[in-house]
């Protein structure tokens, strides 16, 4: 009877170790890479300057005309100038 209780306690510890291991794997393969990608995106958006060629999240290609704290004005080649939120910029070309 005493042996059964000792085994039950060991089972609880192994379950906790298994759960901690699963959390660690999930963190290093899912959460951490996403945070790194968000940091890189924020850095790229913060470094935008006039003259940079960009692509918006919606697929619009253009050249940055001006920036301020929240927005970016983009020229698409013609007379049109479009103003977007900085978060809508997908990547630099």
C-alpha positions as CSV (number, residue, x, y, z in Angstrom):
1,X,0.0,0.0,0.0
2,X,2.8,2.4,0.8
3,X,4.5,1.6,-2.5
4,X,1.4,2.6,-4.4
5,X,1.3,6.0,-2.8
6,X,4.9,6.6,-3.5
7,X,4.4,5.8,-7.2
8,X,1.4,8.1,-7.4
9,X,3.6,11.0,-6.1
10,X,6.3,10.2,-8.7
11,X,3.6,10.2,-11.4
12,X,2.6,13.7,-10.5
13,X,6.2,15.0,-10.7
14,X,6.7,13.4,-14.1
15,X,3.5,15.0,-15.3
16,X,4.7,18.4,-14.2
17,X,8.0,17.9,-15.8
18,X,6.3,16.8,-19.0
19,X,4.1,19.9,-19.0
20,X,7.0,22.2,-18.3
21,X,8.9,20.6,-21.2
22,X,5.9,21.1,-23.5
23,X,5.7,24.7,-22.5
24,X,9.4,25.2,-23.2
25,X,9.1,23.7,-26.6
26,X,6.1,25.8,-27.5
27,X,7.9,29.0,-26.3
28,X,11.1,28.4,-28.3
29,X,9.3,27.2,-31.5
30,X,6.3,29.5,-31.6
31,X,6.3,32.4,-29.2
32,X,9.9,33.6,-29.4
33,X,10.2,33.6,-33.2
34,X,7.0,35.6,-33.4
35,X,8.2,38.2,-31.0
36,X,11.5,38.5,-32.9
37,X,9.6,39.0,-36.2
38,X,7.5,41.8,-34.5
39,X,10.7,43.5,-33.3
40,X,12.2,43.4,-36.7
41,X,9.0,44.8,-38.3
42,X,8.8,47.6,-35.8
43,X,12.5,48.5,-36.4
44,X,12.0,48.5,-40.2
45,X,8.9,50.8,-39.9
46,X,10.7,53.1,-37.5
47,X,13.6,53.5,-39.9
48,X,11.5,54.5,-42.9
49,X,12.6,57.6,-44.6
50,X,11.8,59.6,-47.8
51,X,12.9,57.8,-50.9
52,X,12.5,54.2,-49.6
53,X,10.6,51.8,-51.9
54,X,8.0,49.9,-49.9
55,X,5.2,47.4,-50.3
56,X,2.1,47.7,-48.1
57,X,0.4,44.8,-46.4
58,X,-2.3,45.1,-49.1
59,X,0.3,44.8,-51.9
60,X,0.6,48.4,-53.1
61,X,4.1,49.3,-54.3
62,X,5.3,52.8,-53.9
63,X,8.0,55.3,-52.8
64,X,7.9,57.0,-49.4
65,X,7.4,60.7,-49.8
66,X,7.3,61.7,-46.1
67,X,6.8,60.2,-42.7
68,X,5.6,61.4,-39.3
69,X,5.0,59.6,-36.0
70,X,2.0,57.6,-37.1
71,X,1.7,57.8,-40.9
72,X,3.6,57.4,-44.1
73,X,2.8,59.2,-47.4
74,X,3.5,57.1,-50.5
75,X,3.7,58.0,-54.2
76,X,2.7,55.3,-56.6
77,X,4.4,56.9,-59.6
78,X,1.7,59.3,-60.8
79,X,0.2,62.3,-59.2
80,X,-1.5,60.3,-56.5
81,X,-0.2,60.5,-52.9
82,X,-1.6,58.0,-50.5
83,X,-1.3,58.2,-46.7
84,X,-1.1,55.0,-44.7
85,X,-0.6,54.0,-41.1
86,X,3.0,52.9,-40.5
87,X,1.7,49.5,-39.4
88,X,0.3,48.9,-42.9
89,X,3.8,48.8,-44.4
90,X,4.7,45.2,-45.1
91,X,8.3,45.4,-46.3
92,X,11.0,47.5,-48.0
93,X,12.1,46.6,-51.5
